[in-house]
Amino acid sequence: MEGFWRNRQVLVTGGCGFIGSHLVEALLAAEAKVRVLGKYNSRSDRGFLTGNEHPELDVYLGDVADPYLCHTLTEGVDTVFHLAALIGIPYSYDAPAQYVQTNVSGTVAMLEAARSASVRRFVHTSTSETYGTAQYTPIDENHPLVGQSPYSATKIAADKLAESYFLSFDLPVATIRPFNTFGPRQSLRAVIPSMMTQALYAEEIVVGSLDPIRDMNYVSDTVAGFLGIASAENTPGGVFNVGSGRSFTIGDIATMVLEVVGVDLPIRQTDERVRPANSEVGELLANFAKAHEAFGYEPSVDLRSGLGHVRDYLADHPPALDPARYRV
């Protein structure tokens, strides 16, 4: 929608992170005024927004579960994009209470702040992990929610809280449910940058299970989904899948990574990287027809092209640590 974001004040929680930083850059390019909440740290590190001195960008560091800070940052805001979350699934097995604090209490704090500020739109970020292993494919928004990890359980709770604020208080909440997003800047905890880094800098690719099936969506397509759900008039109260509509096994993706890098390395499985059996999500494949109908969502970057962008980024940003090291 041409000119829609010009001079609109928006707040992006989690805007210093992977998806958030790409969303922030897209909003700035669309001439929005962008306020960001990033995680406080003693180094004043602004993550992937370090060095971005755009005149319409203001970055604040704090805790998304702090209701006072959330109220202050939401004053005068037109649109809230709530991305702040703890997302690493393996770490959620070790520290579930931290996930409740950030993903559940943080969402309540932001919903209350947005309600007080009477924002035009609140975009809540869900995840395809809330579906658990697919009971049918492609997965539409009516698929049951299954908490197969502490992470996904906290996101289900956050999704339901967002739904409750729409139903109880008429807060204009729209929930975006991205499938597996990948692209430049993604943490090496994630499977694609992990495999790509090993293909570039190691002697083999070490992975967990090769069998899980994933719908991998390039980050610019996920960002397009965020912008669409926030600007369309008919999205409040709805949940919308955003994905590529195609799925591949992790083994297929590993093979494609080697092809894109142009190397022939062994692929080795290790139990260290395998999730507990009942916690592993076996298959995810998005049905994004609802998002297409509501705001014209249509992915445009295929997996192989996206892998090429990741390759180029990681070639320019070599890892500081051992590329084969397992990161929880």
C-alpha positions as a Python dict, from the first residue, in 0.01 Angstrom:
ca = {
    (1, 'M'): (0, 0, 0),
    (2, 'E'): (192, 301, -132),
    (3, 'G'): (257, 566, 130),
    (4, 'F'): (70, 385, 406),
    (5, 'W'): (354, 394, 660),
    (6, 'R'): (472, 748, 590),
    (7, 'N'): (506, 938, 921),
    (8, 'R'): (327, 668, 1123),
    (9, 'Q'): (480, 605, 1466),
    (10, 'V'): (539, 234, 1516),
    (11, 'L'): (691, 28, 1795),
    (12, 'V'): (882, -292, 1720),
    (13, 'T'): (963, -510, 2019),
    (14, 'G'): (1252, -742, 1948),
    (15, 'G'): (1358, -505, 1672),
    (16, 'C'): (1731, -560, 1728),
    (17, 'G'): (1703, -929, 1640),
    (18, 'F'): (1696, -1131, 1321),
    (19, 'I'): (1344, -1081, 1182),
    (20, 'G'): (1290, -763, 1379),
    (21, 'S'): (1586, -580, 1227),
    (22, 'H'): (1472, -665, 875),
    (23, 'L'): (1122, -540, 962),
    (24, 'V'): (1265, -218, 1108),
    (25, 'E'): (1463, -152, 790),
    (26, 'A'): (1153, -211, 574),
    (27, 'L'): (949, 30, 788),
    (28, 'L'): (1218, 297, 769),
    (29, 'A'): (1233, 251, 392),
    (30, 'A'): (855, 308, 388),
    (31, 'E'): (912, 635, 581),
    (32, 'A'): (767, 525, 913),
    (33, 'K'): (889, 663, 1245),
    (34, 'V'): (1026, 360, 1425),
    (35, 'R'): (1067, 305, 1798),
    (36, 'V'): (1242, -19, 1898),
    (37, 'L'): (1255, -212, 2224),
    (38, 'G'): (1557, -438, 2245),
    (39, 'K'): (1688, -651, 2531),
    (40, 'Y'): (1888, -450, 2787),
    (41, 'N'): (2255, -537, 2815),
    (42, 'S'): (2543, -366, 2991),
    (43, 'R'): (2725, -307, 2661),
    (44, 'S'): (2438, -99, 2517),
    (45, 'D'): (2454, -340, 2224),
    (46, 'R'): (2180, -269, 1969),
    (47, 'G'): (2223, -603, 1794),
    (48, 'F'): (2162, -591, 1421),
    (49, 'L'): (2066, -223, 1442),
    (50, 'T'): (2419, -130, 1553),
    (51, 'G'): (2542, 146, 1324),
    (52, 'N'): (2195, 231, 1193),
    (53, 'E'): (2168, 605, 1262),
    (54, 'H'): (1849, 672, 1066),
    (55, 'P'): (1694, 998, 1192),
    (56, 'E'): (1353, 832, 1239),
    (57, 'L'): (1489, 540, 1443),
    (58, 'D'): (1491, 539, 1824),
    (59, 'V'): (1623, 230, 2003),
    (60, 'Y'): (1550, 165, 2370),
    (61, 'L'): (1697, -123, 2568),
    (62, 'G'): (1498, -285, 2847),
    (63, 'D'): (1280, -580, 2944),
    (64, 'V'): (959, -647, 2753),
    (65, 'A'): (805, -788, 3072),
    (66, 'D'): (845, -448, 3247),
    (67, 'P'): (493, -298, 3233),
    (68, 'Y'): (610, 55, 3314),
    (69, 'L'): (860, 62, 3029),
    (70, 'C'): (605, -87, 2789),
    (71, 'H'): (350, 182, 2876),
    (72, 'T'): (608, 457, 2822),
    (73, 'L'): (721, 324, 2485),
    (74, 'T'): (367, 270, 2356),
    (75, 'E'): (247, 628, 2411),
    (76, 'G'): (153, 791, 2082),
    (77, 'V'): (209, 473, 1881),
    (78, 'D'): (-7, 384, 1579),
    (79, 'T'): (107, 23, 1534),
    (80, 'V'): (279, -224, 1765),
    (81, 'F'): (476, -511, 1612),
    (82, 'H'): (537, -749, 1902),
    (83, 'L'): (825, -981, 1812),
    (84, 'A'): (1018, -991, 2141),
    (85, 'A'): (1050, -1351, 2259),
    (86, 'L'): (1287, -1622, 2372),
    (87, 'I'): (1287, -1856, 2074),
    (88, 'G'): (1553, -2126, 2113),
    (89, 'I'): (1372, -2457, 2153),
    (90, 'P'): (1659, -2658, 2310),
    (91, 'Y'): (1720, -2390, 2575),
    (92, 'S'): (1352, -2403, 2672),
    (93, 'Y'): (1412, -2754, 2807),
    (94, 'D'): (1668, -2607, 3049),
    (95, 'A'): (1508, -2275, 3142),
    (96, 'P'): (1129, -2290, 3097),
    (97, 'A'): (1061, -2020, 3358),
    (98, 'Q'): (1257, -1767, 3152),
    (99, 'Y'): (1032, -1845, 2856),
    (100, 'V'): (721, -1787, 3065),
    (101, 'Q'): (860, -1454, 3186),
    (102, 'T'): (948, -1320, 2841),
    (103, 'N'): (693, -1486, 2614),
    (104, 'V'): (388, -1481, 2842),
    (105, 'S'): (444, -1198, 3091),
    (106, 'G'): (607, -987, 2820),
    (107, 'T'): (306, -1030, 2595),
    (108, 'V'): (66, -932, 2875),
    (109, 'A'): (272, -620, 2945),
    (110, 'M'): (262, -517, 2580),
    (111, 'L'): (-108, -593, 2538),
    (112, 'E'): (-193, -383, 2843),
    (113, 'A'): (27, -98, 2722),
    (114, 'A'): (-130, -108, 2376),
    (115, 'R'): (-477, -114, 2527),
    (116, 'S'): (-396, 193, 2738),
    (117, 'A'): (-252, 375, 2436),
    (118, 'S'): (-549, 287, 2209),
    (119, 'V'): (-322, 178, 1925),
    (120, 'R'): (-465, 132, 1577),
    (121, 'R'): (-318, -216, 1536),
    (122, 'F'): (-130, -470, 1750),
    (123, 'V'): (50, -739, 1552),
    (124, 'H'): (128, -1036, 1773),
    (125, 'T'): (394, -1282, 1655),
    (126, 'S'): (315, -1651, 1689),
    (127, 'T'): (507, -1946, 1542),
    (128, 'S'): (430, -2260, 1343),
    (129, 'E'): (576, -2457, 1637),
    (130, 'T'): (241, -2403, 1812),
    (131, 'Y'): (88, -2659, 1574),
    (132, 'G'): (322, -2938, 1681),
    (133, 'T'): (368, -3223, 1436),
    (134, 'A'): (125, -3182, 1150),
    (135, 'Q'): (-198, -3378, 1191),
    (136, 'Y'): (-275, -3288, 829),
    (137, 'T'): (-98, -3089, 558),
    (138, 'P'): (-88, -2824, 443),
    (139, 'I'): (-157, -2675, 787),
    (140, 'D'): (-427, -2411, 803),
    (141, 'E'): (-518, -2189, 1097),
    (142, 'N'): (-781, -2436, 1221),
    (143, 'H'): (-517, -2698, 1299),
    (144, 'P'): (-507, -2790, 1672),
    (145, 'L'): (-237, -2627, 1887),
    (146, 'V'): (0, -2870, 2059),
    (147, 'G'): (271, -2768, 2305),
    (148, 'Q'): (550, -3012, 2215),
    (149, 'S'): (818, -2801, 2386),
    (150, 'P'): (816, -2549, 2670),
    (151, 'Y'): (887, -2285, 2405),
    (152, 'S'): (581, -2372, 2198),
    (153, 'A'): (366, -2396, 2512),
    (154, 'T'): (455, -2039, 2610),
    (155, 'K'): (381, -1918, 2258),
    (156, 'I'): (41, -2089, 2266),
    (157, 'A'): (-29, -1911, 2595),
    (158, 'A'): (77, -1579, 2443),
    (159, 'D'): (-142, -1639, 2136),
    (160, 'K'): (-443, -1705, 2355),
    (161, 'L'): (-377, -1395, 2562),
    (162, 'A'): (-366, -1190, 2242),
    (163, 'E'): (-695, -1347, 2135),
    (164, 'S'): (-848, -1268, 2473),
    (165, 'Y'): (-758, -898, 2447),
    (166, 'F'): (-940, -879, 2114),
    (167, 'L'): (-1248, -1056, 2249),
    (168, 'S'): (-1253, -895, 2594),
    (169, 'F'): (-1133, -541, 2526),
    (170, 'D'): (-1173, -491, 2148),
    (171, 'L'): (-798, -437, 2115),
    (172, 'P'): (-730, -457, 1739),
    (173, 'V'): (-498, -758, 1760),
    (174, 'A'): (-392, -953, 1453),
    (175, 'T'): (-174, -1261, 1497),
    (176, 'I'): (86, -1357, 1238),
    (177, 'R'): (205, -1717, 1251),
    (178, 'P'): (533, -1743, 1055),
    (179, 'F'): (666, -2081, 954),
    (180, 'N'): (1044, -2136, 966),
    (181, 'T'): (1197, -1804, 863),
    (182, 'F'): (1558, -1799, 741),
    (183, 'G'): (1796, -1545, 596),
    (184, 'P'): (2095, -1322, 671),
    (185, 'R'): (2160, -1241, 1041),
    (186, 'Q'): (1987, -1553, 1174),
    (187, 'S'): (2147, -1710, 1482),
    (188, 'L'): (2379, -2004, 1426),
    (189, 'R'): (2145, -2198, 1659),
    (190, 'A'): (1910, -2227, 1361),
    (191, 'V'): (1951, -2517, 1124),
    (192, 'I'): (2012, -2335, 794),
    (193, 'P'): (2285, -2093, 912),
    (194, 'S'): (2439, -2377, 1113),
    (195, 'M'): (2463, -2603, 810),
    (196, 'M'): (2568, -2320, 579),
    (197, 'T'): (2847, -2209, 814),
    (198, 'Q'): (2977, -2565, 835),
    (199, 'A'): (2963, -2601, 457),
    (200, 'L'): (3172, -2285, 421),
    (201, 'Y'): (3420, -2329, 703),
    (202, 'A'): (3428, -2692, 827),
    (203, 'E'): (3517, -3036, 698),
    (204, 'E'): (3171, -3188, 742),
    (205, 'I'): (2811, -3093, 820),
    (206, 'V'): (2698, -3217, 1161),
    (207, 'V'): (2322, -3218, 1222),
    (208, 'G'): (2060, -3380, 1440),
    (209, 'S'): (1776, -3566, 1272),
    (210, 'L'): (1760, -3548, 893),
    (211, 'D'): (1395, -3654, 883),
    (212, 'P'): (1192, -3352, 1006),
    (213, 'I'): (1009, -3170, 729),
    (214, 'R'): (1005, -2791, 732),
    (215, 'D'): (849, -2504, 539),
    (216, 'M'): (1137, -2257, 507),
    (217, 'N'): (1033, -1899, 432),
    (218, 'Y'): (1283, -1629, 335),
    (219, 'V'): (1294, -1333, 573),
    (220, 'S'): (1183, -1069, 321),
    (221, 'D'): (865, -1269, 258),
    (222, 'T'): (799, -1294, 632),
    (223, 'V'): (849, -916, 661),
    (224, 'A'): (601, -863, 378),
    (225, 'G'): (353, -1064, 584),
    (226, 'F'): (407, -836, 885),
    (227, 'L'): (350, -523, 679),
    (228, 'G'): (42, -670, 513),
    (229, 'I'): (-129, -789, 829),
    (230, 'A'): (-66, -452, 995),
    (231, 'S'): (-202, -237, 713),
    (232, 'A'): (-508, -440, 603),
    (233, 'E'): (-841, -335, 751),
    (234, 'N'): (-985, -686, 788),
    (235, 'T'): (-719, -861, 998),
    (236, 'P'): (-801, -777, 1365),
    (237, 'G'): (-917, -1086, 1552),
    (238, 'G'): (-756, -1318, 1298),
    (239, 'V'): (-462, -1557, 1292),
    (240, 'F'): (-270, -1577, 965),
    (241, 'N'): (-11, -1831, 852),
    (242, 'V'): (287, -1694, 662),
    (243, 'G'): (506, -1950, 488),
    (244, 'S'): (639, -2063, 153),
    (245, 'G'): (384, -2339, 90),
    (246, 'R'): (666, -2584, 12),
    (247, 'S'): (842, -2825, 246),
    (248, 'F'): (1173, -3013, 251),
    (249, 'T'): (1336, -3261, 486),
    (250, 'I'): (1639, -3137, 678),
    (251, 'G'): (1838, -3391, 477),
    (252, 'D'): (1715, -3235, 150),
    (253, 'I'): (1810, -2889, 276),
    (254, 'A'): (2157, -3009, 379),
    (255, 'T'): (2214, -3146, 29),
    (256, 'M'): (2095, -2818, -124),
    (257, 'V'): (2328, -2622, 105),
    (258, 'L'): (2625, -2822, -25),
    (259, 'E'): (2514, -2761, -384),
    (260, 'V'): (2476, -2385, -326),
    (261, 'V'): (2821, -2361, -166),
    (262, 'G'): (2970, -2589, -431),
    (263, 'V'): (3139, -2839, -200),
    (264, 'D'): (3110, -3211, -137),
    (265, 'L'): (3126, -3280, 237),
    (266, 'P'): (2999, -3568, 448),
    (267, 'I'): (2675, -3513, 642),
    (268, 'R'): (2690, -3666, 990),
    (269, 'Q'): (2410, -3704, 1242),
    (270, 'T'): (2468, -3671, 1616),
    (271, 'D'): (2233, -3746, 1904),
    (272, 'E'): (2344, -3426, 2082),
    (273, 'R'): (2140, -3222, 1833),
    (274, 'V'): (1826, -3438, 1838),
    (275, 'R'): (1521, -3320, 2031),
    (276, 'P'): (1349, -3555, 2277),
    (277, 'A'): (1138, -3798, 2072),
    (278, 'N'): (797, -3671, 2182),
    (279, 'S'): (907, -3310, 2148),
    (280, 'E'): (1030, -3323, 1789),
    (281, 'V'): (792, -3166, 1540),
    (282, 'G'): (789, -3402, 1245),
    (283, 'E'): (633, -3196, 967),
    (284, 'L'): (537, -2835, 902),
    (285, 'L'): (387, -2711, 576),
    (286, 'A'): (195, -2384, 553),
    (287, 'N'): (-141, -2321, 400),
    (288, 'F'): (-128, -1942, 359),
    (289, 'A'): (-454, -1902, 165),
    (290, 'K'): (-612, -1697, 445),
    (291, 'A'): (-326, -1444, 441),
    (292, 'H'): (-336, -1430, 62),
    (293, 'E'): (-707, -1351, 65),
    (294, 'A'): (-686, -1098, 351),
    (295, 'F'): (-384, -894, 244),
    (296, 'G'): (-243, -1043, -74),
    (297, 'Y'): (41, -1234, 87),
    (298, 'E'): (246, -1428, -169),
    (299, 'P'): (603, -1555, -111),
    (300, 'S'): (852, -1453, -379),
    (301, 'V'): (1191, -1600, -279),
    (302, 'D'): (1241, -1975, -328),
    (303, 'L'): (1457, -2186, -98),
    (304, 'R'): (1757, -2218, -330),
    (305, 'S'): (1770, -1844, -398),
    (306, 'G'): (1737, -1772, -26),
    (307, 'L'): (2021, -2013, 51),
    (308, 'G'): (2236, -1820, -192),
    (309, 'H'): (2171, -1499, 1),
    (310, 'V'): (2261, -1675, 329),
    (311, 'R'): (2580, -1811, 170),
    (312, 'D'): (2685, -1464, 57),
    (313, 'Y'): (2612, -1311, 398),
    (314, 'L'): (2804, -1577, 591),
    (315, 'A'): (3095, -1557, 346),
    (316, 'D'): (3121, -1187, 438),
    (317, 'H'): (3060, -1254, 810),
    (318, 'P'): (3266, -1559, 910),
    (319, 'P'): (3190, -1704, 1254),
    (320, 'A'): (3408, -1599, 1546),
    (321, 'L'): (3375, -1946, 1703),
    (322, 'D'): (3406, -2304, 1581),
    (323, 'P'): (3146, -2339, 1304),
    (324, 'A'): (3070, -2700, 1401),
    (325, 'R'): (3004, -2618, 1767),
    (326, 'Y'): (2652, -2700, 1884),
    (327, 'R'): (2470, -2391, 2010),
    (328, 'V'): (2172, -2444, 2240),
}
